[in-house]
Amino acid sequence: MQAMNGSAVSFRKRGRLIGCCMALVLAFSALAFSASAGAAETPPPTTYLALGDSLAFGYTQEKFENHFPFNESPLFFEEGYANYLYTKIKNASKKFAQNLKGLHLVNNGCPGETTDSFIGNGELGKAIDPTGTSPCGYHKAGFDLHHEYGTNPKSKEGRSQLESALVVIAQNSMSPGSVKNVTVNIGANDELAAISKCKAEVKTEGEEYLKAEQPIFSKYNSTEKQHPATEQEIGESIKEAVQDCVTVSAPALFEHIGENLAKILSVLDEGSKYGGVNYTGRIEVLGVYNPETFLLEGSDLLQSLLNGALKEVAEKFPNAVYADNFKVVNPQKGGEGNAKEAETICKYTEWCNVKDQEANAKKAGEKATKEKGEGKLIVYPPTPVTGDAHGEGDIHPTVAGAKSMATALFKVYTP
């Protein structure tokens, strides 16, 4: 009995031991299966690289002035089109039958960036574009970017946005987070610089005329506007001369923007020639809109011509595609300056933002007072209109405008 009882106890112990071992095996098996299943469900990390100016960055005048000069953290500027496109792509797994949840955003946008500063005047700029200028003045003024560009190892100078893009693409190509999508918006600040140049040129000419130092008000004026006498006539001559100057300078400007965009796309495609790697993913080029329709007559047509040039450049590259948002902000049915266009400009841009219009009018008034004190004869008076498209507010998009740009880009997006 004792022997039998001993054997039974021993058997029961071995049974419990075997049972425990089996439980452990099953537990480890379940754990391994769960891990492998989880790995299969984990989305592959990929990168969306946003390149451009303040539109990509998410800048608005009101936000900037609300925080100036204490804290211009990039975290206050998370409502650019890049942010909304990023969200759209992440949520599009079902549409494209791919798991896109692993996407992350690298936002290289720099407020104030031109095609020349985008390329820069470093080693890359010298190699491809003698007109390249110092990169990202916004950052050089002491304001942070969403993504810092870093410095070039050889020169120890700050990288341009294009140089930074090459680094981002190269670094991601050697890691799981490969770049799958690049958006580019650039050229609007080239236009704004050209308009400012025309205004300054006309103002100088007008000053010389009023001081009897030249026979006509401006070389850009028609015969009827060459000899203004009253304040109203002077204002009309200024308006006509600026518009004509902008129109005359537009072809060369648009050619320059197009050439620089072609260089930018070429560098992205053939990065190995410039110390990086070749990018083979999608590049989406975003067109421009025109908030200044009611201040600069004929500017819608010019903007359409620029968009045509951008589209033509993009279509020369197999992996590039053009996205247009112009007709959303500037509908042309009824002609330039139609009632619907006034409505959409106010909806999709900050141009009709009363706070911005009042701030800009105040600045213009202070400048006019200062110039009168300096003996200047011509001033650009503040625009008294507030609350509609005939005022002068902020050119940047509202949230609705940023979302509409993201929608335009998403329409041509393919993973």
Steps between C-alpha positions, in 0.01 A plus 500: 500500500775734592682411181185555296427823683859612436473420131169681478645808666802487270272460199284792609813717545626408153153573358494842655853567372408393148186712520700804608749447218219469248342819635830683464544370145148613410556835669826559311335388178214741554745778582706428190188488284376825650836668437514382140140603443572839654805538278289424196249766605761767576502749213834550326649837595506744211567872468314788338742788434337842460711761320400860451436838656260633765208303356669171585625641830150608609579868555238771540554867585257494792664200665845649456402838644312338788822334619761756391754564642476250782442157350474409132511126566425289189240324714277805452510445124358152450221589257679519167388291203780252581337413833162437342641299211695289749178417685317420176771257390517327839125444491497370141603139564161367392495706181842382386483150654822571687579559865610864501477553877879495533542827310682786668543860386823691446396862441782703343281804427667840547295824509621749241689242295559583133619264228847656534525465879349149475804399290737713706846639434703213645687231311181364345379846404830587337487177304152543355386860539715815505193701609463299821476713813552453871257233625193540722508855627224417751735264681793741474279760668491272804177308451488121525385267225299180531807314375846651534714481187835455675838610366719385213798302637754665270400865509346489850230729361128442529343274240240624256159336490598303189821382663300394806257310276788300354615408851149395610455280193847344535461430872159342453623282214737328744229446762149351507334842472553554130362816339194412292354841430638851446295817453644828371347847505729786401498817291242724670766694689689555174183673378459707816863615472441603138187699597691677779777583256249651257341709775839634606602575142177687421521691825855614422400609150197686634709682760737616226207621288347700784840659566523586129799270460338302216232595244249219559365328808613146403619325187227244568217755468274548201500846341191595698666424834846648440430847644284471813432821690250423777529246780235285334683509166826409670328201660364389163842538338662292777241223461534484122881513507530224760260276310685556173838442665377170644359395162818590312727319747280188527635298202861512620391435858291198408782361288737537796257326738448218249873453446563485874217251552649280227836513678337410831319200352815388317703509821237293683488246216877479460615551856793263454669768291500733800603269781157352567291225344256503210138548603252286308178567691219738420559878487192721513541861383236737638385798295445854631188704576447878490362691802585842351248492215325816613820700551694397191290500185580218258683295764267199463612460140863526600450241775337266250803539272736418785297192590521392138878533515519298824281228352713485186817455705346232724378298202856472367589275793356144500449488876364855538138612480337843517218585744286808441299693759477832316138469385386420853636828637463699176195377306497665160135465398380856458848636440779613729376677810153343490284484812563129550876558491470762773312243708751219447802722564348589838420134570826337403754770593560742786481792257168615651609448860398832661772479764767458232350773281495746790856411598623545143315830462661623821847403379439670165380815676807510723724454197320779312539739794870417527560553128316832500727609781797407284372721221371219279231613260342163424356272766296182477206585732348227716202323351194604704292199392464226762314173496488432127721412206570868414706544816856386551524213745717190524570299184525170690227237501235450762450149637244448223757615246771269633255209491402580142867493395541166676197371312647611166825318579320190627311474173826437315662294778591135448693299762 
